[in-house]
Amino acid sequence: MEDILNFHVGDFVDIHTHILPGVDDGCRSLTESIDFARLYEKAGIQQIVATPHFIPGTAWAPDKITVREKVDSLNGHLAEHGVNLRVFTGMEIAYHDNLGPNLEQGMLLPLGNSEFFLIEPPMTKGADLFLADIGGLVEQGYRIILAHPERIEGLQNNLEAVHCLVREGALVQINFHSITGYFGRRAKRASEKLLEMNCCHFLASDSHDLRKRPPISLTELEMLGRFPAVMNALKAGNRKLKELFY
């Protein structure tokens, strides 16, 4: 298995992917999901988490049973096709008014076998309420990972508030392609700032499809691995992954 500056790629788990077919804006078919998985295998990545969008009131709100069944089915198909990739269950949970009650009632899936929930901040407005509510959930003992805050307009100019949440116990996941500039200058600058502030606990692909937003490649990992802050985040993430999955 490939090693990048003492980072073992086979130990990496991509905690944010949209590999499940036909549940959101990710892979559209089983064939695409299998091709998707082969890209991970080619990069030397052996484990990922399927995190379909959970957005209440929309068509993208699969329940826990559906997600588990689809993950089990996909793992079976990958084994049949000889693809060396294990897929864990999860959700990318959009922040919503009933987030607290839904967590309390056990309606939402954490990542893998852990107690960590991947929460997506509101993309446009409502950042202040989001920050306050997440702070309250963390105080209640919920294990929260913020999904790509560097992409969120309402947080890009308020990264100190994200830092405060981290000090309170929240964790942060940054998209690889924010660092490369794919999501624009503001997301790139915000990702760099969060890395400088030691506010990045996981790097993930947030992969959606085979063309525009594919899984991270070994070439990209090698390129990003040459930046000390990125390498430190990868290594820190791997240490934290042991708490999530092992």
C-alpha positions in Angstrom: 0.0 0.0 0.0 1.2 3.5 -0.8 2.8 5.7 1.8 2.9 9.5 1.5 5.5 11.1 3.7 5.0 8.5 6.4 1.2 8.6 6.0 -0.3 5.2 5.2 -3.1 5.6 2.7 -4.6 2.3 3.6 -5.4 3.6 7.0 -7.3 6.6 5.7 -11.1 6.5 5.9 -13.1 9.0 3.7 -15.8 10.0 6.1 -17.9 12.1 3.6 -19.0 10.5 0.4 -22.1 10.2 -1.7 -21.5 6.7 -3.2 -25.0 5.2 -2.5 -26.9 5.0 -5.8 -30.2 6.9 -6.3 -30.6 8.5 -2.9 -29.4 12.1 -3.4 -27.3 14.1 -5.9 -24.5 11.5 -5.7 -24.1 8.3 -7.7 -27.1 7.7 -9.9 -26.8 4.0 -10.5 -25.2 0.8 -9.1 -22.9 0.8 -12.0 -21.7 4.3 -11.2 -21.3 3.4 -7.5 -19.1 0.4 -8.5 -17.0 2.5 -10.8 -16.8 5.1 -8.0 -15.5 2.4 -5.6 -12.9 1.3 -8.1 -11.4 4.9 -8.0 -11.0 4.6 -4.2 -9.4 1.2 -4.6 -7.0 2.6 -7.2 -6.0 5.3 -4.7 -5.3 2.7 -2.1 -8.2 3.7 0.1 -9.9 0.7 1.6 -12.7 2.2 3.8 -15.2 5.0 3.3 -18.4 6.2 4.9 -21.6 6.6 2.8 -23.1 9.9 3.9 -26.2 10.5 1.8 -27.9 13.9 2.4 -30.6 14.0 5.1 -32.6 17.1 4.4 -36.1 16.9 6.1 -39.0 17.8 3.9 -37.2 16.8 0.7 -36.7 13.7 -1.4 -33.3 13.5 0.1 -34.2 12.3 3.6 -33.6 8.5 3.7 -34.4 6.9 7.0 -31.9 4.8 8.9 -33.2 1.4 7.7 -33.0 2.5 4.0 -29.4 3.7 4.4 -28.3 0.5 6.2 -30.0 -1.7 3.6 -28.4 0.2 0.7 -25.0 0.0 2.3 -25.3 -3.7 2.9 -26.4 -4.2 -0.7 -23.6 -2.1 -2.0 -21.0 -3.9 0.0 -22.3 -7.2 -1.3 -22.1 -6.0 -4.9 -18.5 -4.7 -4.4 -17.5 -8.1 -3.0 -19.1 -9.8 -6.0 -17.1 -7.5 -8.4 -13.9 -8.0 -6.5 -13.6 -4.4 -5.3 -11.5 -4.1 -2.2 -13.5 -1.4 -0.4 -15.6 -1.5 2.7 -18.5 1.0 3.0 -19.8 2.1 6.5 -23.1 3.7 7.2 -23.6 7.4 7.9 -25.5 10.6 6.9 -24.7 14.1 6.0 -27.4 15.7 8.2 -28.5 19.2 7.1 -29.0 21.5 10.0 -32.8 21.9 10.7 -35.2 23.1 13.3 -35.8 19.6 14.8 -32.2 18.5 14.8 -32.0 18.2 18.6 -35.3 16.2 18.9 -34.4 14.0 16.0 -31.0 13.2 17.5 -32.7 12.5 20.9 -35.2 10.1 19.3 -32.5 8.2 17.5 -33.8 9.0 14.0 -30.4 9.9 12.5 -27.3 7.8 11.7 -23.9 8.5 13.2 -20.7 7.7 11.2 -20.0 4.0 11.2 -20.2 2.4 14.7 -19.3 5.7 16.4 -21.4 8.3 18.2 -20.2 11.1 15.8 -22.8 12.8 13.7 -21.8 14.7 10.5 -23.8 17.9 10.4 -23.9 20.3 7.4 -24.3 24.0 8.3 -26.9 26.0 6.4 -25.3 27.1 3.1 -26.7 30.6 2.9 -28.2 32.1 6.0 -28.8 31.3 9.6 -25.2 30.8 10.7 -25.7 32.5 14.1 -28.6 30.3 15.1 -26.7 27.2 13.8 -23.6 28.1 15.9 -25.8 28.6 19.0 -27.7 25.3 18.5 -24.6 23.2 17.8 -22.9 24.7 20.8 -26.0 23.6 22.9 -25.9 20.1 21.4 -22.2 19.7 22.2 -22.8 20.9 25.7 -25.5 18.2 26.0 -22.9 15.6 25.1 -23.6 15.0 21.4 -20.5 14.3 19.3 -20.7 16.6 16.4 -18.5 16.9 13.2 -19.1 20.0 11.2 -19.2 19.2 7.4 -17.0 21.6 5.3 -17.6 24.9 7.2 -15.0 26.5 4.9 -17.6 26.4 2.2 -20.3 28.1 4.2 -20.7 31.8 3.4 -22.0 32.6 6.9 -18.9 31.0 8.5 -16.1 32.0 6.1 -15.9 35.5 7.8 -16.5 34.1 11.3 -14.0 31.3 11.6 -13.3 32.3 15.2 -16.8 31.2 16.1 -16.0 27.8 14.5 -12.8 27.8 16.7 -15.0 28.4 19.8 -17.1 25.4 18.9 -13.9 23.3 18.5 -12.8 24.4 22.0 -16.2 23.3 23.3 -15.7 19.9 21.8 -17.0 20.0 18.2 -14.9 18.6 15.4 -14.3 19.9 11.9 -14.2 18.1 8.5 -12.7 20.0 5.5 -13.1 19.1 1.9 -9.9 18.2 0.0 -11.0 20.2 -3.0 -11.5 23.3 -0.9 -7.8 23.3 -0.3 -7.1 22.9 -4.0 -9.3 25.9 -4.9 -12.1 23.9 -6.6 -14.8 25.6 -4.6 -13.3 29.1 -5.1 -11.0 31.5 -3.4 -13.0 32.1 -0.3 -13.3 28.4 0.5 -9.6 28.0 -0.2 -8.7 30.8 2.2 -11.1 29.6 4.8 -9.7 26.1 4.6 -6.1 27.4 5.0 -7.1 29.5 7.9 -8.8 26.6 9.7 -5.7 24.5 9.1 -3.6 27.2 10.6 -5.9 27.4 13.6 -5.7 23.6 14.2 -9.4 23.4 13.5 -9.3 20.5 11.0 -9.8 17.1 12.5 -10.8 15.2 9.2 -10.1 15.7 5.6 -12.6 14.2 3.2 -13.6 14.2 -0.4 -17.3 14.9 -0.3 -17.3 13.0 -3.5 -20.5 13.0 -5.6 -19.8 11.7 -9.1 -17.2 10.4 -11.5 -16.5 13.7 -13.3 -17.0 16.9 -11.5 -16.6 15.7 -7.9 -14.9 12.3 -8.0 -13.1 10.6 -5.1 -9.7 11.8 -4.1 -6.9 10.4 -6.2 -3.5 9.2 -5.2 -2.0 12.0 -7.2 -4.0 14.6 -5.4 -3.1 13.0 -2.0 0.5 13.1 -2.9 0.3 16.8 -3.9 -1.6 17.8 -0.8 0.6 15.7 1.4 3.5 18.0 0.7 1.9 20.7 2.8 2.8 20.3 6.5 -0.6 21.5 7.7 -2.5 19.1 5.4 -0.2 16.2 6.5 -0.7 17.0 10.1 -4.5 17.0 9.6 -4.4 13.7 7.8 -2.4 12.1 10.6 -4.6 13.7 13.3 -7.7 12.4 11.4 -6.3 8.9 11.3 -5.7 8.9 15.1 -9.3 10.1 15.6 -10.6 7.5 13.1 -9.6 4.8 15.5 -12.1 6.2 18.0 -14.8 6.1 15.3 -14.3 2.7 13.7 -12.0 0.5 15.6 
